[in-house]
């Protein structure tokens, strides 16, 4: 689409108003184009895309910015043109550092899909098509969603009829107040679980938790007659067999494509990289003019047309110094200007591609918004802080003496106030502990709305999951942030104090430091970091060989907050015997010297591998974590110097046999001409070496042994019970519960909600046995409300086997092997304590 100077100038006059609301914190921001204007999309609607609209998606991470320009299949030419102009202007506004991506509905990049872990939903309608958008929290809905994919899920609205169903995919029948998930006979465990997560996401984000979810297994429909009765009443009686499914496997041609580099003449600083028609990248050098930069996206689209490539061909636009990891891997060698060694870092200040190695000065943030964007800081974190903890579903202010100490069994609200142009600004962080109950998480969101109303909607609300704290959140606590894995800070609650606790300290100054509790085992150590080992009478400060002097100083600061005991410095390799005794003995840990010297120029990449079609195929997993290692898969981790083949316990036997040859083929066909002798390392689930786990953040060495139960032959039982949100639900035939912003709420009403929970029916695909009770009867109930004769201390014994594994994450046999404190912790988390 041509970006004319006239249209560009007209829109430039209003661009500052459009971009004033941009936040520089890590996360997603989405806008849709409405009447040629950028309109923010509320967070509750993230992942929903109307086919008649265009969207602009800004993703900010610690190291990069990405702008995605999404085109709906039925969007108008005017909307597409306006979106293209806004993307160019947004790139200029952010200093040229973001990478621009062109996304077409149905052909989105793995990076784009990776932002929406619960999946993408394509909705009919849009502004240009004359349809009205569906508002959230509205129950007058009837739609059928066709769910495809097991890693990157997409859901498309289809005709509400049995004719839309097939034998290989999962379908969600959304009736507003209830969602029925129908699993086809050929769908696998991953697809069912992903569809379940999507249904839960619709329930929680679009309906405020007030939706019932039921599951029907397509090969065992007679087991759920009530749900089938509901489906037939909506879809009509089914006549004839269902059609066959279209395979999900789409060949990844990127791997074997031929790379061609084109230079614009006489423009010496603009290049187009053609990856064999599979994708097109535009590189803008630092000598390119403003007009050339603005026309980059237009040139890429024109190139696609001239080559007769499909209009859905992905496009990526980047500037010198802001190249994506995917782009760099097209070249055999890539030299970074101003590359540093060790744990140093560089960042861009001022104009594009000008790299200055200078000390970060938070006082320059307001004077240089571009620097603020790159550093992800709204100010220097010197504002006022107020913290509340959720206690009995209400807010309880936390004593200032304990500020910075967060427990994994709690939820907190942190209100940060700072001044901008003499006007107060607010950020409201909702910190959710990993082991907090669902009631507390819901209450935290509810109370956040009340606090937001108290300040007339002015606060920016940030949902912070334990372990994913943004940089500004760290800076608030001036290097004194300590995150305890479990337990609670509630007064009067006594938690057992382990004989030894181990904390990993990461950070080089007050603005980026936190201490996170990790398992007190030697395998948790890492040569790059400082660790604090707190025992009964002594606190060890362990300094890894790769940590810097700044990191050691921050370790001392945290140690003084953590304990008033005597401190003893321990250098790696010089540990006293009592140190290893406290950790249960010596064990291998991440100490590869690569982590101590050069910073890798190539970011690690994770792929899901498949040989089902007889050819090696890969699907990249964006923003990967340990949770992306699925036991049904063979995964390939490319760290450039090595290839790791991770084999899940339930991986297909044919794929296992072909793993080595597939990895060799990957190297042979890599566009950058990789060294065929690159080491290939096979790793089995549950016995991963430190050289593998070191590439993952917050690796849990006991994930597989504690909660990684074998589900090789188990159906998806218990994953989608009727999930009822205690604070925000509406029972079938019951009274509506007011959870709107500012609505009434008190402890007595919360108790009423709990008492209503047992009245709702439970749609579970799990088979029950005599003497078993449903989770809704046992969870989060005082002993007086349990069925007659039920032992309140042994609630888990009344669950069916499927419900037991669903709630507690392991089999009965594995549960009995755990220590008592671990059993109690799992029961508390499941609401069975």
ChimeraX attribute file (.defattr): number of C-alpha atoms within 10 A of each C-alpha:
attribute: neighborCount
match mode: 1-to-1
recipient: residues
	/A:1	16
	/A:2	14
	/A:3	18
	/A:4	11
	/A:5	11
	/A:6	9
	/A:7	13
	/A:8	17
	/A:9	11
	/A:10	10
	/A:11	18
	/A:12	15
	/A:13	9
	/A:14	11
	/A:15	18
	/A:16	13
	/A:17	9
	/A:18	16
	/A:19	15
	/A:20	8
	/A:21	9
	/A:22	14
	/A:23	17
	/A:24	23
	/A:25	23
	/A:26	24
	/A:27	15
	/A:28	17
	/A:29	20
	/A:30	21
	/A:31	19
	/A:32	24
	/A:33	23
	/A:34	18
	/A:35	12
	/A:36	15
	/A:37	17
	/A:38	20
	/A:39	15
	/A:40	17
	/A:41	16
	/A:42	11
	/A:43	12
	/A:44	16
	/A:45	15
	/A:46	20
	/A:47	19
	/A:48	16
	/A:49	23
	/A:50	26
	/A:51	22
	/A:52	22
	/A:53	26
	/A:54	33
	/A:55	26
	/A:56	27
	/A:57	22
	/A:58	24
	/A:59	21
	/A:60	21
	/A:61	17
	/A:62	13
	/A:63	11
	/A:64	16
	/A:65	23
	/A:66	24
	/A:67	24
	/A:68	24
	/A:69	23
	/A:70	23
	/A:71	26
	/A:72	24
	/A:73	14
	/A:74	17
	/A:75	20
	/A:76	16
	/A:77	12
	/A:78	14
	/A:79	24
	/A:80	21
	/A:81	18
	/A:82	22
	/A:83	26
	/A:84	24
	/A:85	24
	/A:86	24
	/A:87	24
	/A:88	20
	/A:89	20
	/A:90	22
	/A:91	22
	/A:92	16
	/A:93	15
	/A:94	19
	/A:95	20
	/A:96	24
	/A:97	25
	/A:98	25
	/A:99	21
	/A:100	28
	/A:101	25
	/A:102	24
	/A:103	23
	/A:104	19
	/A:105	16
	/A:106	14
	/A:107	11
	/A:108	20
	/A:109	18
	/A:110	15
	/A:111	16
	/A:112	19
	/A:113	20
	/A:114	20
	/A:115	19
	/A:116	17
	/A:117	17
	/A:118	22
	/A:119	26
	/A:120	23
	/A:121	24
	/A:122	22
	/A:123	21
	/A:124	20
	/A:125	20
	/A:126	23
	/A:127	20
	/A:128	20
	/A:129	15
	/A:130	9
	/A:131	12
	/A:132	12
	/A:133	12
	/A:134	15
	/A:135	10
	/A:136	14
	/A:137	19
	/A:138	12
	/A:139	17
	/A:140	9
	/A:141	11
	/A:142	14
	/A:143	18
	/A:144	23
	/A:145	24
	/A:146	22
	/A:147	25
	/A:148	23
	/A:149	19
	/A:150	18
	/A:151	21
	/A:152	24
	/A:153	20
	/A:154	22
	/A:155	22
	/A:156	20
	/A:157	17
	/A:158	17
	/A:159	14
	/A:160	17
	/A:161	17
	/A:162	20
	/A:163	15
	/A:164	15
	/A:165	23
	/A:166	20
	/A:167	18
	/A:168	22
	/A:169	25
	/A:170	28
	/A:171	26
	/A:172	24
	/A:173	23
	/A:174	22
	/A:175	18
	/A:176	20
	/A:177	22
	/A:178	20
	/A:179	23
	/A:180	24
	/A:181	25
	/A:182	25
	/A:183	29
	/A:184	22
	/A:185	15
	/A:186	15
	/A:187	19
	/A:188	17
	/A:189	19
	/A:190	16
	/A:191	21
	/A:192	27
	/A:193	16
	/A:194	22
	/A:195	31
	/A:196	25
	/A:197	17
	/A:198	22
	/A:199	24
	/A:200	21
	/A:201	19
	/A:202	25
	/A:203	25
	/A:204	18
	/A:205	15
	/A:206	21
	/A:207	21
	/A:208	21
	/A:209	24
	/A:210	26
	/A:211	28
	/A:212	28
	/A:213	25
	/A:214	24
	/A:215	28
	/A:216	24
	/A:217	21
	/A:218	18
	/A:219	13
	/A:220	13
	/A:221	16
	/A:222	12
	/A:223	16
	/A:224	16
	/A:225	12
	/A:226	12
	/A:227	19
	/A:228	17
	/A:229	13
	/A:230	12
	/A:231	19
	/A:232	13
	/A:233	10
	/A:234	15
	/A:235	16
	/A:236	13
	/A:237	12
	/A:238	11
	/A:239	8
	/A:240	8
	/A:241	11
	/A:242	15
	/A:243	13
	/A:244	12
	/A:245	14
	/A:246	11
	/A:247	10
	/A:248	11
	/A:249	13
	/A:250	9
	/A:251	13
	/A:252	14
	/A:253	15
	/A:254	17
	/A:255	19
	/A:256	16
	/A:257	17
	/A:258	15
	/A:259	18
	/A:260	12
	/A:261	11
	/A:262	11
	/A:263	14
	/A:264	10
	/A:265	9
	/A:266	7
	/A:267	13
	/A:268	12
	/A:269	17
	/A:270	23
	/A:271	18
	/A:272	21
	/A:273	20
	/A:274	21
	/A:275	20
	/A:276	15
	/A:277	20
	/A:278	20
	/A:279	19
	/A:280	22
	/A:281	22
	/A:282	25
	/A:283	24
	/A:284	24
	/A:285	20
	/A:286	16
	/A:287	14
	/A:288	16
	/A:289	14
	/A:290	9
	/A:291	10
	/A:292	17
	/A:293	24
	/A:294	21
	/A:295	18
	/A:296	24
	/A:297	27
	/A:298	17
	/A:299	17
	/A:300	22
	/A:301	19
	/A:302	14
	/A:303	15
	/A:304	20
	/A:305	12
	/A:306	9
	/A:307	9
	/A:308	10
	/A:309	15
	/A:310	11
	/A:311	10
	/A:312	17
	/A:313	17
	/A:314	21
	/A:315	23
	/A:316	25
	/A:317	24
	/A:318	25
	/A:319	23
	/A:320	18
	/A:321	20
	/A:322	21
	/A:323	18
	/A:324	20
	/A:325	13
	/A:326	11
	/A:327	14
	/A:328	16
	/A:329	19
	/A:330	17
	/A:331	14
	/A:332	12
	/A:333	13
	/A:334	11
	/A:335	8
	/A:336	9
	/A:337	11
	/A:338	13
	/A:339	14
	/A:340	14
	/A:341	12
	/A:342	15
	/A:343	15
	/A:344	12
	/A:345	13
	/A:346	15
	/A:347	18
	/A:348	20
	/A:349	18
	/A:350	13
	/A:351	12
	/A:352	18
	/A:353	20
	/A:354	14
	/A:355	16
	/A:356	12
	/A:357	14
	/A:358	11
	/A:359	9
	/A:360	12
	/A:361	9
	/A:362	17
	/A:363	11
	/A:364	13
	/A:365	20
	/A:366	15
	/A:367	10
	/A:368	12
	/A:369	18
	/A:370	21
	/A:371	22
	/A:372	22
	/A:373	22
	/A:374	24
	/A:375	22
	/A:376	21
	/A:377	24
	/A:378	19
	/A:379	18
	/A:380	18
	/A:381	22
	/A:382	14
	/A:383	14
	/A:384	12
	/A:385	17
	/A:386	15
	/A:387	20
	/A:388	20
	/A:389	23
	/A:390	22
	/A:391	18
	/A:392	12
	/A:393	21
	/A:394	17
	/A:395	19
	/A:396	15
	/A:397	14
	/A:398	18
	/A:399	10
	/A:400	10
	/A:401	7
	/A:402	11
	/A:403	18
	/A:404	20
	/A:405	16
	/A:406	25
	/A:407	25
	/A:408	21
	/A:409	22
	/A:410	24
	/A:411	31
	/A:412	27
	/A:413	28
	/A:414	22
	/A:415	21
	/A:416	21
	/A:417	18
	/A:418	18
	/A:419	13
	/A:420	11
	/A:421	6
	/A:422	7
	/A:423	7
	/A:424	12
	/A:425	15
	/A:426	19
	/A:427	19
	/A:428	23
	/A:429	21
	/A:430	22
	/A:431	27
	/A:432	25
	/A:433	26
	/A:434	18
	/A:435	22
	/A:436	21
	/A:437	19
	/A:438	16
	/A:439	19
	/A:440	24
	/A:441	23
	/A:442	20
	/A:443	23
	/A:444	26
	/A:445	18
	/A:446	22
	/A:447	22
	/A:448	24
	/A:449	20
	/A:450	19
	/A:451	19
	/A:452	21
	/A:453	14
	/A:454	12
	/A:455	10
	/A:456	9
	/A:457	13
	/A:458	15
	/A:459	22
	/A:460	14
	/A:461	19
	/A:462	19
	/A:463	14
	/A:464	17
	/A:465	14
	/A:466	19
	/A:467	17
	/A:468	12
	/A:469	15
	/A:470	19
	/A:471	19
	/A:472	19
	/A:473	25
	/A:474	21
	/A:475	22
	/A:476	23
	/A:477	21
	/A:478	20
	/A:479	25
	/A:480	25
	/A:481	25
	/A:482	25
	/A:483	21
	/A:484	22
	/A:485	21
	/A:486	18
	/A:487	20
	/A:488	21
	/A:489	21
	/A:490	15
	/A:491	7
	/A:492	7
	/A:493	9
	/A:494	10
	/A:495	11
	/A:496	8
	/A:497	9
	/A:498	11
	/A:499	12
	/A:500	18
	/A:501	21
	/A:502	25
	/A:503	28
	/A:504	23
	/A:505	25
	/A:506	21
	/A:507	22
	/A:508	20
	/A:509	15
	/A:510	18
	/A:511	21
	/A:512	20
	/A:513	25
	/A:514	30
	/A:515	26
	/A:516	21
	/A:517	20
	/A:518	20
	/A:519	18
	/A:520	19
	/A:521	20
	/A:522	19
	/A:523	18
	/A:524	22
	/A:525	25
	/A:526	24
	/A:527	20
	/A:528	22
	/A:529	20
	/A:530	29
	/A:531	28
	/A:532	28
	/A:533	22
	/A:534	23
	/A:535	18
	/A:536	12
	/A:537	11
	/A:538	15
	/A:539	24
	/A:540	21
	/A:541	21
	/A:542	25
	/A:543	24
	/A:544	21
	/A:545	17
	/A:546	22
	/A:547	20
	/A:548	18
	/A:549	11
	/A:550	11
	/A:551	21
	/A:552	22
	/A:553	15
	/A:554	24
	/A:555	29
	/A:556	17
	/A:557	16
	/A:558	22
	/A:559	26
	/A:560	14
	/A:561	15
	/A:562	18
	/A:563	15
	/A:564	11
	/A:565	15
	/A:566	11
	/A:567	18
	/A:568	13
	/A:569	14
	/A:570	17
	/A:571	15
	/A:572	15
	/A:573	10
	/A:574	9
	/A:575	13
	/A:576	10
	/A:577	10
	/A:578	10
	/A:579	18
	/A:580	14
	/A:581	13
	/A:582	20
	/A:583	21
	/A:584	13
	/A:585	13
	/A:586	14
	/A:587	12
	/A:588	13
	/A:589	18
	/A:590	19
	/A:591	18
	/A:592	15
	/A:593	12
	/A:594	12
	/A:595	19
	/A:596	17
	/A:597	14
	/A:598	14
	/A:599	16
	/A:600	13
	/A:601	15
	/A:602	17
	/A:603	16
	/A:604	17
	/A:605	19
	/A:606	23
	/A:607	20
	/A:608	19
	/A:609	21
	/A:610	23
	/A:611	17
	/A:612	12
	/A:613	9
	/A:614	9
	/A:615	10
	/A:616	19
	/A:617	20
	/A:618	22
	/A:619	19
	/A:620	21
	/A:621	20
	/A:622	19
	/A:623	14
	/A:624	16
	/A:625	14
	/A:626	14
	/A:627	9
	/A:628	16
	/A:629	20
	/A:630	19
	/A:631	23
	/A:632	17
	/A:633	20
	/A:634	27
	/A:635	27
	/A:636	28
	/A:637	20
	/A:638	19
	/A:639	16
	/A:640	18
	/A:641	14
	/A:642	15
	/A:643	22
	/A:644	19
	/A:645	25
	/A:646	26
	/A:647	24
	/A:648	19
	/A:649	19
	/A:650	16
	/A:651	17
	/A:652	17
	/A:653	9
	/A:654	12
	/A:655	19
	/A:656	18
	/A:657	10
	/A:658	13
	/A:659	23
	/A:660	15
	/A:661	10
	/A:662	21
	/A:663	22
	/A:664	16
	/A:665	15
	/A:666	20
	/A:667	21
	/A:668	17
	/A:669	16
	/A:670	20
	/A:671	19
	/A:672	16
	/A:673	14
	/A:674	19
	/A:675	13
	/A:676	15
	/A:677	11
	/A:678	14
	/A:679	14
	/A:680	20
	/A:681	15
	/A:682	14
	/A:683	18
	/A:684	14
	/A:685	16
	/A:686	15
	/A:687	10
	/A:688	14
	/A:689	15
	/A:690	19
	/A:691	15
	/A:692	18
	/A:693	16
	/A:694	17
	/A:695	18
	/A:696	12
	/A:697	11
	/A:698	16
	/A:699	16
	/A:700	15
	/A:701	19
	/A:702	12
	/A:703	13
	/A:704	16
	/A:705	11
	/A:706	16
	/A:707	15
	/A:708	17
	/A:709	15
	/A:710	13
	/A:711	15
	/A:712	12
	/A:713	8
	/A:714	9
	/A:715	15
	/A:716	22
	/A:717	20
	/A:718	22
	/A:719	21
	/A:720	26
	/A:721	23
	/A:722	21
	/A:723	21
	/A:724	23
	/A:725	21
	/A:726	23
	/A:727	27
	/A:728	23
	/A:729	25
	/A:730	23
	/A:731	20
	/A:732	14
	/A:733	7
	/A:734	11
	/A:735	10
	/A:736	12
	/A:737	17
	/A:738	14
	/A:739	17
	/A:740	13
	/A:741	14
	/A:742	15
	/A:743	11
	/A:744	11
	/A:745	17
	/A:746	9
	/A:747	11
	/A:748	9
	/A:749	13
	/A:750	17
	/A:751	12
	/A:752	12
	/A:753	19
	/A:754	20
	/A:755	13
	/A:756	15
	/A:757	19
	/A:758	19
	/A:759	13
	/A:760	16
	/A:761	15
	/A:762	18
	/A:763	20
	/A:764	22
	/A:765	23
	/A:766	19
	/A:767	12
	/A:768	15
	/A:769	11
	/A:770	7
	/A:771	9
	/A:772	14
	/A:773	19
	/A:774	17
	/A:775	25
	/A:776	19
	/A:777	15
	/A:778	23
	/A:779	21
	/A:780	18
	/A:781	17
	/A:782	10
	/A:783	13
	/A:784	9
	/A:785	14
	/A:786	15
	/A:787	12
	/A:788	8
	/A:789	6
	/A:790	16
	/A:791	13
	/A:792	17
	/A:793	12
	/A:794	11
	/A:795	19
	/A:796	25
	/A:797	15
	/A:798	19
	/A:799	19
	/A:800	21
	/A:801	20
	/A:802	21
	/A:803	26
	/A:804	20
	/A:805	21
	/A:806	18
	/A:807	20
	/A:808	21
	/A:809	17
	/A:810	23
	/A:811	19
	/A:812	14
	/A:813	8
	/A:814	15
	/A:815	19
	/A:816	11
	/A:817	11
	/A:818	12
	/A:819	9
	/A:820	11
	/A:821	12
	/A:822	13
	/A:823	16
	/A:824	15
	/A:825	18
	/A:826	19
	/A:827	19
	/A:828	18
	/A:829	18
	/A:830	22
	/A:831	20
	/A:832	21
	/A:833	20
